[in-house]
Amino acid sequence: MLKSPTWDEVVNYVRYLWSDEDTMRDVGGIHPMDEEQAVRWFSAWIEPGQPDRRYFLVMRQPDNLPVGEACFHSYDRITGVARYSMNIEAKHRGHGYGTAAMKLLLRYFFNEFGGREMIDDIAPDNKRAQELFVRFGFEHDLSLAQTYDSAGGDDVYWVRIDKARFQQLYAAVEHEHVDIRETSIFE
């Protein structure tokens, strides 16, 4: 399940997740967040949030405990393209949470949010993530580097998936729940 975090979950889990060295090693290192930074982040991403992004906790079932995060950002209303981001806690990797979260977030992005294409730039040495994305159905596409900037510089592994490909591969992903507290992004 994906769930929009409460303030308490940001203070208690997101801050922990971003400070965990094992978890953050593959995504550029730790990102400690003090109370003031947490308030600004919560306002930008959750309440009230911004129309170009959505952030969710990845919840383990049946105990409903967070095991990671999944989000998209930098949504362009004209092109319908957004950037994907996901991080599963190191001790919970390899149990299918990343794949399940990806299915749910993309189902939401394409079918409810109205997106047309999701892209991601993966660090060149993060082979595990590259393999996950390709196995999932994303296509490796170097041409994205000509259009989009990457925090990882020029030497990143670009991937993309569009709505038609996602629906072809995952048409049956309708049984899981995404907890979204939002109004229309166009209001």
C-alpha positions in Angstrom: 0.0 0.0 0.0 1.1 3.6 -0.6 0.1 6.2 1.9 0.5 10.0 2.1 2.5 10.6 5.4 1.2 12.4 8.4 3.4 15.0 10.1 4.3 12.4 12.8 5.4 10.0 10.1 7.7 12.6 8.6 9.2 13.4 11.9 9.6 9.7 13.0 10.1 7.8 9.8 11.1 10.0 6.9 13.8 11.7 8.9 15.1 8.3 10.1 15.0 6.9 6.5 17.0 9.8 5.1 19.6 9.5 7.8 20.2 5.7 7.5 23.6 5.2 5.8 22.8 1.7 4.5 19.6 2.9 2.9 20.9 6.1 1.4 24.2 4.8 0.1 22.8 4.0 -3.4 21.0 7.4 -3.7 23.8 9.8 -3.0 24.3 9.6 0.7 22.4 10.6 3.8 20.2 13.7 3.9 19.6 14.6 7.6 16.6 16.8 8.1 16.2 19.1 11.2 12.8 20.2 12.5 12.8 23.4 10.4 13.7 21.6 7.2 11.0 19.0 8.0 8.4 21.7 8.3 9.4 23.2 4.9 9.6 19.8 3.2 6.2 18.8 4.6 4.6 22.0 3.3 6.1 21.6 -0.1 5.4 17.9 -0.6 2.3 17.1 1.6 0.2 19.9 3.1 -0.5 22.0 1.1 1.9 20.4 -1.3 2.7 21.4 -4.9 0.8 20.4 -8.1 3.9 18.9 -9.7 4.7 16.3 -7.1 3.3 13.5 -4.9 5.0 11.6 -2.1 4.0 8.4 -0.4 5.3 6.0 2.2 5.5 2.4 1.1 3.6 0.4 3.7 4.2 -3.2 4.5 1.1 -5.4 4.8 -0.6 -6.6 7.0 1.0 -4.6 9.9 0.9 -1.3 8.0 4.5 -0.3 8.9 6.5 1.9 6.5 9.4 0.2 4.6 10.3 3.0 2.2 9.1 5.9 0.1 8.0 6.4 -3.5 7.2 9.7 -5.3 7.2 11.6 -8.5 8.2 15.2 -9.0 8.9 17.8 -11.7 5.6 17.0 -13.5 5.2 19.0 -16.7 1.5 19.6 -17.4 2.2 20.3 -21.1 4.2 17.1 -21.8 2.6 14.9 -19.1 6.1 13.8 -18.0 7.3 13.4 -14.4 10.4 12.0 -12.7 10.2 9.0 -10.5 11.9 8.4 -7.2 11.8 5.5 -4.8 13.8 4.3 -1.9 13.2 1.1 0.1 14.8 0.8 3.5 18.0 -1.3 3.1 16.8 -4.0 5.5 13.6 -4.5 3.6 15.1 -4.7 0.1 14.6 -7.9 -1.9 11.1 -8.6 -0.7 9.1 -7.1 -3.6 8.2 -3.8 -2.0 9.9 -1.7 -4.7 8.1 -3.5 -7.5 4.7 -3.3 -5.7 5.2 0.4 -4.9 6.2 1.1 -8.5 3.0 -0.5 -9.8 0.8 1.4 -7.4 2.5 4.8 -8.0 2.4 4.4 -11.7 -1.2 3.3 -11.7 -2.1 6.4 -9.7 0.1 8.6 -12.0 -1.3 7.4 -15.3 -4.9 6.6 -14.4 -5.8 9.2 -11.7 -3.2 12.0 -11.9 -3.3 12.2 -15.7 0.4 11.7 -16.5 1.6 10.3 -19.8 5.2 9.3 -19.2 7.5 8.6 -16.2 11.2 8.9 -16.4 14.1 8.4 -14.0 17.8 9.0 -13.9 19.7 6.2 -12.1 23.3 6.4 -10.9 25.6 4.5 -13.2 26.9 2.3 -10.4 23.4 1.4 -9.1 23.0 -1.8 -11.1 20.3 -3.2 -8.8 18.0 -0.2 -9.5 18.8 -0.3 -13.2 17.9 -4.0 -13.4 14.7 -3.5 -11.4 13.5 -0.7 -13.7 14.2 -2.7 -16.9 12.7 -5.9 -15.4 9.6 -3.9 -14.5 9.2 -2.6 -18.1 11.0 0.7 -18.2 13.1 1.2 -21.3 16.7 2.4 -21.2 16.8 5.6 -23.2 20.0 7.7 -23.5 18.3 10.4 -25.6 16.6 11.7 -22.4 20.0 13.2 -21.4 19.6 15.6 -24.3 16.3 17.0 -22.8 16.6 16.6 -19.1 19.2 17.6 -16.5 20.3 15.2 -13.9 21.7 15.8 -10.4 24.0 12.8 -11.2 25.6 14.7 -14.1 25.8 13.4 -17.7 26.8 9.8 -16.8 23.4 8.4 -15.6 21.2 5.6 -16.7 18.0 7.1 -18.1 14.8 5.1 -18.2 11.2 5.8 -19.3 7.8 4.2 -19.4 4.6 5.6 -20.9 1.0 5.0 -20.1 0.4 2.6 -23.0 3.3 0.4 -22.1 2.4 0.4 -18.4 -1.3 -0.5 -19.2 -0.1 -3.3 -21.5 2.1 -4.8 -18.9 0.0 -4.2 -15.7 -3.7 -3.9 -16.7 -4.7 -6.0 -13.7 -3.1 -3.8 -11.1 -6.4 -2.7 -9.6 -6.6 -4.5 -6.2 -4.2 -2.4 -4.1 -4.9 0.9 -2.4 -3.2 4.3 -2.7 -4.2 6.7 0.1 -4.3 10.1 -1.5 -5.5 13.2 0.4 -5.7 15.8 -2.3 -8.0 18.0 -4.4 -7.6 18.3 -8.2 -4.2 19.7 -9.2 -6.0 22.0 -11.6 -8.0 23.8 -8.9 
